[in-house]
Amino acid sequence: MGKYRLEANEAKGNALRWAVGSLTGLRSATWRLWGNKKGDVYLSMRMLGGLFKGSFHRDGKCHMGFTSKYAETARERFGDKERHWMKWRLPEQPMVRAIQIIVPASELRAFENNEKEMHWIPVPATGYAVTVSLFISKINGNKFWPAASEGSRPLGIIRVSERLIWIVYKEHPVTDDLASFFEECRAKVLNIDGAAYAPQRPDIRAVVHGHKEKHDQFIVELAWD
């Protein structure tokens, strides 16, 4: 187990920013994770930072949905009365995976975006995807990052109150079933009201939120062009 010892970077100011790719080549959107003194943790995509947010509260309650500032616009545009797409509670376990972000290599694009203090995840091979996982545990002197034995690599950690938030990532092949699922996600995005009128640019991104089990949540990031 020695090779799995923690080598992750601790976030500065309780905030961590990352993307798949590189500043000058193919890349994903920028994702941001931050926490507060109460122990609550939040997740957003920079391109959609004012539109949606994931919240993972200290008491285990979680929700994903529109931000409070965008809620009224969402009701007018999409007819959504409830601004949260999903509410769930994390299991009471010493270590729990809160959410996964799946970024297929086929959805990476080249675009300029001046950003600082970024963590870059290498571009996956053609036919592969990167899954970034957010794990939450109590601060108890962990020396190993989650899912290390499964091939995951550490990206960073955030300490908030009595919680330790781990961000790890893993590259994996896109199976036929997974490729079909990505196509279903893209079809859902294209069927959103007003999608046909949205500008098609490489720096505009889309997300599809789903879950396998109630507490096993994921986000798929897609290109919009």
C-alpha positions in Angstrom: 0.0 0.0 0.0 3.0 2.3 0.2 2.7 3.5 -3.4 -0.8 4.8 -2.6 0.4 7.4 0.0 -1.2 10.8 -0.3 0.5 13.2 -2.7 -2.4 15.5 -3.5 -2.2 19.3 -3.4 -4.2 21.0 -0.6 -6.4 23.7 -2.0 -5.6 27.3 -1.2 -8.4 29.3 0.4 -10.6 26.3 0.5 -11.1 26.4 -3.3 -9.9 24.0 -6.0 -10.2 24.6 -9.8 -9.5 22.0 -12.4 -10.0 21.0 -16.0 -9.2 18.1 -18.3 -6.7 19.0 -21.0 -4.3 22.0 -21.3 -4.5 25.8 -21.5 -3.2 25.8 -25.2 -4.9 22.6 -26.5 -8.0 20.5 -26.2 -9.8 20.9 -22.9 -12.9 20.6 -20.8 -14.7 23.4 -18.9 -13.2 24.6 -15.6 -14.7 23.1 -12.5 -14.6 24.7 -9.1 -15.0 23.2 -5.7 -15.1 25.2 -2.5 -16.2 25.0 1.1 -17.1 27.2 4.0 -16.4 27.3 7.7 -19.6 25.4 8.6 -18.4 22.4 6.6 -20.6 22.8 3.6 -19.1 22.1 0.1 -20.2 23.5 -3.3 -19.4 22.5 -6.9 -19.9 24.5 -10.1 -18.7 24.7 -13.7 -17.2 28.1 -14.6 -19.1 28.4 -17.9 -22.3 27.8 -16.0 -21.3 29.2 -12.6 -24.2 31.6 -12.4 -26.7 29.0 -13.5 -26.2 25.7 -11.6 -24.5 24.5 -8.4 -24.1 21.3 -6.5 -24.3 21.6 -2.7 -23.1 18.9 -0.2 -24.0 20.0 3.3 -22.4 19.0 6.6 -25.5 17.2 7.7 -25.4 14.9 4.7 -28.1 16.6 2.7 -27.2 17.3 -0.9 -28.9 18.9 -3.9 -28.1 19.8 -7.5 -29.9 22.5 -9.4 -30.2 26.1 -10.5 -28.7 28.8 -8.4 -31.0 31.1 -6.4 -30.1 34.0 -8.8 -31.1 32.0 -11.9 -34.1 30.2 -10.4 -36.7 32.8 -11.6 -35.2 32.8 -15.1 -35.3 29.0 -15.2 -39.0 29.0 -14.2 -39.8 31.4 -17.1 -37.6 29.6 -19.6 -38.1 26.0 -18.7 -41.2 26.0 -16.6 -39.4 24.4 -13.6 -41.2 25.3 -10.4 -38.5 23.6 -8.3 -34.9 25.0 -8.7 -33.3 21.7 -7.5 -33.1 18.9 -10.0 -32.3 16.3 -7.4 -32.1 16.1 -3.6 -30.5 13.2 -1.8 -28.7 12.3 1.4 -25.2 10.8 1.7 -24.9 7.5 3.6 -23.4 7.8 7.1 -20.1 6.2 6.3 -16.5 7.1 7.1 -15.8 7.7 3.4 -18.4 8.3 0.8 -18.4 9.3 -2.9 -20.5 12.3 -3.3 -20.6 12.7 -7.1 -18.7 11.9 -10.3 -18.0 14.1 -13.3 -17.5 12.2 -16.6 -15.6 13.9 -19.4 -15.3 11.9 -22.7 -12.3 12.7 -24.9 -14.6 13.2 -27.8 -16.2 16.2 -26.0 -12.9 18.2 -25.5 -12.4 21.3 -27.5 -9.8 24.0 -27.9 -10.7 27.5 -26.7 -9.0 30.3 -24.9 -9.7 31.1 -21.2 -7.2 32.9 -19.1 -7.1 31.1 -15.7 -4.8 31.0 -12.7 -4.1 28.4 -10.0 -5.5 25.6 -12.2 -5.0 21.9 -11.9 -4.8 20.2 -15.3 -5.8 16.5 -15.8 -4.1 14.9 -18.9 -6.2 14.5 -22.0 -7.5 10.9 -22.2 -6.7 8.8 -25.3 -9.2 8.6 -28.1 -12.1 6.3 -27.2 -11.5 7.0 -23.5 -13.0 9.3 -20.8 -11.9 10.8 -17.5 -14.0 10.4 -14.5 -13.4 12.9 -11.6 -14.8 11.7 -8.3 -15.5 13.8 -5.2 -15.1 11.8 -1.9 -16.0 13.1 1.5 -14.6 11.7 4.8 -13.9 12.8 8.3 -10.4 14.2 9.1 -8.8 11.2 10.7 -5.2 11.1 9.4 -5.8 9.3 6.1 -2.6 8.4 4.4 -4.2 7.0 1.2 -6.5 8.6 -1.3 -9.8 7.0 -2.2 -9.9 4.4 -4.9 -6.2 4.4 -5.2 -6.1 0.6 -5.7 -8.6 1.0 -8.6 -6.2 3.2 -10.5 -7.4 6.6 -9.5 -4.9 9.5 -9.1 -5.2 12.3 -6.6 -5.9 15.8 -7.8 -6.4 17.8 -4.6 -8.0 18.0 -1.1 -10.0 20.6 0.8 -10.4 20.7 4.5 -13.6 22.3 5.8 -14.6 22.0 9.5 -14.3 18.3 10.4 -14.6 17.1 6.8 -11.9 16.2 4.2 -12.9 16.5 0.6 -10.9 14.5 -1.9 -10.8 15.0 -5.7 -9.4 12.0 -7.6 -9.5 11.1 -11.3 -9.2 8.0 -13.5 -9.0 7.5 -17.2 -11.0 4.6 -18.6 -12.2 3.2 -22.0 -15.6 4.2 -23.3 -17.5 1.0 -23.8 -20.3 0.6 -26.4 -22.9 0.9 -23.7 -21.2 4.1 -22.4 -20.9 5.6 -25.8 -24.7 5.0 -26.4 -25.4 6.6 -23.1 -23.4 9.7 -24.1 -25.4 9.9 -27.3 -28.6 9.8 -25.2 -27.3 12.6 -23.0 -26.5 14.7 -26.1 -30.0 14.1 -27.5 -31.5 15.3 -24.2 -29.5 18.5 -24.3 -30.5 19.2 -28.0 -34.1 18.8 -27.1 -34.1 21.5 -24.4 -36.4 24.4 -25.3 -34.4 27.1 -27.1 -31.4 24.8 -27.7 -31.6 25.4 -31.5 -31.1 29.1 -30.9 -28.1 28.8 -28.6 -24.7 29.8 -30.3 -22.5 26.9 -31.1 -19.0 27.7 -29.8 -16.3 25.5 -28.4 -16.3 27.4 -25.1 -20.0 26.7 -24.4 -20.5 23.5 -22.5 -23.5 21.5 -21.4 -24.1 19.1 -18.5 -26.4 16.2 -17.9 -27.1 15.2 -14.3 -28.2 11.6 -13.4 -27.8 8.9 -10.9 -27.5 5.1 -10.7 -28.8 4.9 -7.1 -30.2 7.7 -5.0 -26.9 8.5 -3.5 -24.7 7.6 -6.5 -24.9 10.8 -8.5 -23.0 11.8 -11.7 -22.6 14.6 -14.2 -21.7 14.2 -17.9 -19.9 17.2 -19.5 -20.6 17.7 -23.2 -19.5 20.0 -25.9 -22.1 22.3 -27.5 -20.8 22.7 -31.0 
